[in-house]
Amino acid sequence: MRLVPLLLAALAALPVAVPRPAAAHPHVFIDADAALVFGKSGRLEAVRVTWTYDEFYSLMMIEDAGLDADGDGTPDPALLRAFAGKDVDWEAGFPGHIVLDQQDRPISLGPPRDHDARYADGRIVTSHLRPLRDPVAVTAARPLRLRIYDPEYFVAYDTPREPTIEGRRDCRVSRHAPDTTGQEELLAALQALDMEADSLQVMRMADVGVSFAERFEIACGAR
């Protein structure tokens, strides 16, 4: 799926029907975690993604998906388990807001699987596994680069923790903050866009989300 205006991107990526926004700044806030899963061969085989939704959007998900059976304000565990995977019910080909590349060559990820959903501290937490279509060797000379972001910036992802490594002990993760020099003007322009009046302009906009996305680099083996 080719991402188009912000509202369409959000509806394609998220399960809950949200009110039509008046501006293009973020309307959903997610804390994102990633675990890089290496197989017995030492190659990267999958990425496990965990999303912790903001409290307001979590309430909308509970209401719209009918997860609170007894009306006590918290989702029913059985209904929440059945809900697992509904937030990643994407059209085929949608990358899922995770970008993985090696030496500027994109790494293709398969559809999400192994879904889980839980509720903690007033927030919906979901996770899924994205297997690589072809396992990748990661070395000091050929590191990986990982970003988690929404190109249209309808969803604002925060990455409070560095990705974890499963299956290897010789990998190093480095965090690189985005260069936000002059981005105040970009944010102001995004907030000034009206979705209905400026939809064509939104469609022609560059990959604005990457301007605010942290980058993680992963290198394994001897330096």
N, C-alpha and C positions, 0 to 999 in steps of 0.2 A: 504493500500500500504506500503510495506517495503521499506524504503528509501535506495537507493543504491548510486552509485557515485554522486558527487556533482552536476554535470550538469543535470543528470536525476532527481534529487530531485528538482532542481530549475525549470525545465521545467514542472514537475508535479504540483508544487505549484504556479507557476506564469504564466500569460497568454502570455507573450511576448517571442518570440524566440530571445535568446541572443547569441552573438558570443561564440564559444567554448573557454573556458578559458584555459590558459596554466598552471595555478597553482590553488591551492585549498584554497587560502585565500578568504575573502569575496569579492563578486562582486556586491552585492545589499545591500544597507543600508536603514534601516527602523526604524523610531521612532514609538514605539508601546505603545499604551495605552489600559487599560482594566477597565471595570466597572463590578463589581459583583452585580448581580440582585437578590435580595431576594423577595420571594413571601409573600402573606398574612399570610402564616403559619409560617413565620420566617426562612424558609429553603432557602438555595441557590438554585436558579432555572436556572440561565443562566449566561454567561459571554459575555459582549459586547466588541468586539475587534476593535480597530481603528489603522490602519497602515498609516503612512505618509512616502511615498517613497522619496528617495533622488532625487535631481533635475535632475541628469543625467538619472537615470532610468525612471523618470517621462517623460522626453522627448522621450525616447525610446518607452514607452507605448503609448504616444500620436501618435507617428509616425506609429508604427506597428499596432495599433488598428484603425488607421484612424479617430482620434478624432478631428482633426483640419480641419474642413470643408472649411474654408475660407482662410487658410494659414497665419493667423495673429499670430501664435505662441502659442495660447491658445486653449484649447479644447472647442468645442461647447457644451453648457450646455445640450442640448437634447441628443447628442451622448454620453456624459459622463454619463447621467442618464441610458441610455441603456447599458452602459458598466458595471454598478454596478453588482458585483457578478462574473464577468469574471475572476478576479484575484484569486478567490477561487474555481475554477471549478476543484476540486480534484477528484481523484479516491476514491471510497468508502473505508472508514477505515483510510484515511490519517488524522492524528491528527491535522494538521494545525499549527504546531510549537507552540502550547500552551500546557503546562504540568501542570495539577492540581492534587494534591494528598492530602490525609489526613492520617496522621500517616503511611506514606510510602505505602499507598494503592492508586493506581491510580483511579481517578474519570473519568468515561466515559462521553464524550461529544457527542452530536448529530451533524448532518450535519449543516453547516452554513445556515442562513436564514436572512431575514430582511436586505438586502444589501443596501448600499448607497455609492455614490462616488461624490467627489467634487474636486475643484481645488483651492489651496490657496498658495500664495507666491511662485509660480513656482513649486509646488509639488502636485502630485496626492494624495488625502486622501480618503481611503476607510474604510468602517466599515461593520461588520456583527455580528450577534448574534449566540452564540453557546449554545443551551439549554442543560442542564444536562439530561442524560437519566433517572436518578432518583434524585430528590431533596435531598440535603444533609443538615443535621443539623450542624451548626458551633458553637462551644462553646470555652471557654477559655481552657478547658481540651482537646478539639478535634479541634485544629486550622487547617486551610487550608494552603497549600503551593502552590504558583503560580510561574511559570517561563515561559517566552516567549523566545524561541530560536530555531535555526535550528541545529539539531544534527550534520549535515555535515559541518556547518559553511560556506556554500556558501552565505547565507543571514546573515548579522550581524544586530541584533536587539539592539537598544538602548531603555532604559525605563526611560526617563527623569522625568516622573511623577509617583507617587505611584498610584496603583489602587484606584478607587473611589468605594463607597458603595451606592447602591440604595435599598431603602425599609427597612433599619434599621439604627438606630442612635447609637447603642451600640457596634459597631465593631471597632477594632483597627488594623491598618496596620503597619507592621514594615518591613523595607528594610534591606537586607543583601547582602553585596557585595561579589562577588566570590573571592575565594582564588586563586590569580594568581601567587603565588610563583612558580618560575621556568617555567612559561608559555612562556617566551621568546623562549626557546628551542622548545616548541611545535609549536609556530607560525612559527619559521624558518623551521621546518620540513614540515609544511603544505605548505608553500610557495615554497618549493623545489620539491613538488610532481608535476609530469607531468600527466595530466589527461589521456592521451592515453597510455603512457608507464606504468603508475603505477595504472591503474584502479582497479586491483585486490587488491592492497595494500590499496587503499582508501576504498574499500568495507569492508575490515577487520578491519579498524580503529575503535577505541572505540568512544563513544559518545563525540566527541571533543567539540561540541558547548556548552555543559553544563559547561565547564571549564571557559567560559567567560560570563555566564548568571547570572544576579542578581536574588536573590530569595526574594519573598515577602511572609510574613506570616500574616494571617488574623485570628483574634480571636474575638469572640463576647460574650456579656453577662458579668456577674460578673467574676472578676478574681478569 
